[in-house]
Amino acid sequence: MIIERIKKHEILSQYVEDTCCENEICVTFDEQIPFDSYAIIKVDKFYNSLNIEHRPASIDCLIVKKCIDGGYGMTLVELKNIKSSSAFEFENIKEKFETTLFDFIKEKFKEILYINYEEIKLFFVSKNEIYKRDLGLKMETLIETRFKFNGKTLMIIPKMPNPTIKNCYAKKYQQ
């Protein structure tokens, strides 16, 4: 089981935490998801621990969860305690997701994390009024950004605090 492998991994286990929170902004988990069926990896803590000159920007949390009836889902979460879209740099947010997808998952820890996921979600969680009519150019650009990863096209989904991580289902059981 990948969750156990992550929690016992020589390096990854150092960055596994019980919650995905930053600056009083968190994600929560559906009560039907057992605690032992997911792992939360603090990706930014991993990169911050590296003694390198140019430290790439990285997301706050990588959540790997076991799906109902088999397979795994993955959610990448960037948490920002901001109220307006002018308070973040688009290129920085884009780099965070790119670093996590293409360096952390696909290169550094590919033997454990680079698998065919049933579901992959990218969350940008902020206090920004995401349903406002005028989100601003930065937020629009962020929403329109696409990443090609593992044969899938992914997009960043803006969320208000504190979104709930829900169960995922194996494709063979989806209609």
C-alpha positions as CSV (number, residue, x, y, z in Angstrom):
1,M,0.0,0.0,0.0
2,I,1.4,3.4,-1.1
3,I,0.2,5.2,2.0
4,E,2.3,2.8,4.3
5,R,5.3,3.1,2.0
6,I,5.1,6.9,2.2
7,K,4.9,6.9,6.0
8,K,7.8,4.5,6.3
9,H,10.0,6.0,3.5
10,E,13.4,7.1,4.7
11,I,13.0,10.7,3.5
12,L,9.3,11.3,2.9
13,S,8.3,10.1,6.4
14,Q,10.1,13.2,7.8
15,Y,7.6,15.4,6.0
16,V,4.4,13.5,6.7
17,E,2.0,15.5,9.0
18,D,-1.5,15.0,10.4
19,T,-2.9,18.2,8.9
20,C,-2.7,20.4,5.9
21,C,-2.7,23.9,7.5
22,E,-0.9,27.2,7.0
23,N,-1.7,30.5,8.6
24,E,-5.1,29.3,9.9
25,I,-6.1,28.1,6.5
26,C,-6.6,24.3,6.2
27,V,-8.2,21.5,4.2
28,T,-10.4,19.1,6.0
29,F,-11.3,15.5,5.2
30,D,-14.6,13.9,4.7
31,E,-15.5,12.0,7.9
32,Q,-15.9,8.8,5.8
33,I,-12.2,8.8,4.9
34,P,-10.2,6.8,7.5
35,F,-7.1,8.5,8.9
36,D,-4.9,5.6,7.9
37,S,-6.0,5.8,4.2
38,Y,-4.2,9.0,3.3
39,A,-0.8,10.7,3.8
40,I,-0.2,14.4,3.9
41,I,3.3,15.3,2.7
42,K,4.5,18.9,3.5
43,V,6.4,19.5,0.2
44,D,7.5,23.0,1.1
45,K,9.2,21.7,4.2
46,F,11.1,19.2,2.1
47,Y,12.4,21.9,-0.3
48,N,13.1,24.3,2.6
49,S,15.3,21.7,4.2
50,L,17.6,21.4,1.2
51,N,20.9,23.2,1.4
52,I,20.8,24.6,-2.1
53,E,21.3,28.1,-3.5
54,H,18.2,28.3,-5.7
55,R,15.3,26.7,-3.8
56,P,12.3,26.2,-6.1
57,A,8.9,27.3,-5.0
58,S,6.7,24.4,-3.9
59,I,3.2,23.8,-2.7
60,D,2.2,23.4,0.9
61,C,0.7,19.9,0.9
62,L,0.6,16.8,-1.3
63,I,-2.2,14.5,-0.2
64,V,-2.2,10.9,-1.4
65,K,-5.3,8.9,-0.6
66,K,-6.6,5.4,-1.2
67,C,-9.7,5.4,-3.4
68,I,-12.8,3.4,-2.7
69,D,-12.6,0.0,-4.6
70,G,-8.9,0.4,-5.5
71,G,-6.4,2.9,-6.8
72,Y,-5.2,6.2,-5.4
73,G,-6.1,9.8,-5.7
74,M,-3.8,12.8,-5.3
75,T,-4.5,16.4,-4.3
76,L,-1.9,19.2,-4.4
77,V,-2.8,22.1,-2.1
78,E,-1.4,25.6,-2.0
79,L,-2.7,27.6,1.0
80,K,-2.6,31.4,0.9
81,N,-3.9,33.7,3.6
82,I,-4.8,36.5,1.2
83,K,-8.0,38.3,0.5
84,S,-7.3,39.7,-3.0
85,S,-5.9,38.2,-6.1
86,S,-3.4,41.1,-6.3
87,A,-1.7,39.7,-3.2
88,F,-0.1,36.7,-5.0
89,E,2.3,36.4,-7.9
90,F,0.9,34.2,-10.6
91,E,4.3,32.9,-11.8
92,N,5.2,31.9,-8.2
93,I,2.0,29.9,-7.8
94,K,2.5,28.3,-11.2
95,E,6.1,27.4,-10.3
96,K,4.9,25.8,-7.0
97,F,2.6,23.3,-8.9
98,E,5.2,22.7,-11.6
99,T,8.0,21.9,-9.0
100,T,5.7,19.5,-7.2
101,L,4.4,17.7,-10.3
102,F,7.6,17.5,-12.4
103,D,10.4,17.5,-9.8
104,F,9.1,16.2,-6.5
105,I,6.7,13.5,-7.9
106,K,8.2,12.7,-11.3
107,E,11.9,12.9,-10.4
108,K,12.9,13.0,-6.8
109,F,10.3,10.4,-5.5
110,K,9.1,8.8,-8.7
111,E,9.6,5.2,-7.4
112,I,6.9,5.8,-4.9
113,L,4.8,8.7,-6.1
114,Y,4.8,8.6,-9.9
115,I,1.9,6.2,-10.4
116,N,-1.3,6.2,-12.5
117,Y,-3.7,8.1,-10.2
118,E,-7.5,7.6,-10.5
119,E,-7.9,11.3,-9.7
120,I,-5.6,14.3,-9.5
121,K,-6.8,17.7,-8.1
122,L,-4.9,21.0,-7.8
123,F,-6.3,23.3,-5.1
124,F,-5.4,27.0,-4.6
125,V,-7.0,27.8,-1.2
126,S,-7.4,31.5,-0.2
127,K,-9.8,33.9,1.4
128,N,-10.3,35.4,-2.0
129,E,-13.9,35.7,-3.0
130,I,-13.7,33.1,-5.7
131,Y,-17.3,33.5,-6.8
132,K,-17.0,37.3,-7.2
133,R,-17.8,38.5,-10.7
134,D,-14.4,40.3,-11.0
135,L,-11.8,37.9,-9.9
136,G,-9.0,39.9,-11.4
137,L,-6.6,39.0,-14.2
138,K,-4.2,37.0,-12.0
139,M,-6.9,34.7,-10.7
140,E,-8.4,34.2,-14.2
141,T,-4.9,33.4,-15.5
142,L,-4.4,30.9,-12.7
143,I,-7.7,29.2,-13.4
144,E,-6.9,29.0,-17.2
145,T,-3.4,27.5,-16.6
146,R,-3.1,23.8,-17.6
147,F,-0.5,21.2,-16.8
148,K,0.0,18.0,-18.7
149,F,0.9,15.3,-16.2
150,N,0.8,11.5,-16.5
151,G,-1.5,11.6,-19.6
152,K,-3.9,14.0,-17.9
153,T,-4.6,17.7,-18.3
154,L,-4.8,19.3,-14.9
155,M,-6.1,22.7,-13.9
156,I,-5.9,24.7,-10.7
157,I,-9.2,24.9,-8.8
158,P,-9.6,27.9,-6.5
159,K,-11.2,27.1,-3.2
160,M,-12.4,29.1,-0.2
161,P,-11.1,28.0,3.3
162,N,-11.5,25.2,4.5
163,P,-12.3,22.8,1.6
164,T,-13.1,19.2,2.2
165,I,-11.1,16.4,0.6
166,K,-13.6,13.8,-0.5
167,N,-13.4,10.1,-1.4
168,C,-12.3,9.1,-4.8
169,Y,-13.5,6.1,-6.7
170,A,-11.7,3.7,-9.0
171,K,-12.5,4.4,-12.7
172,K,-14.0,1.0,-13.3
173,Y,-16.8,1.9,-10.8
174,Q,-17.4,5.4,-12.3
175,Q,-20.1,5.9,-14.9
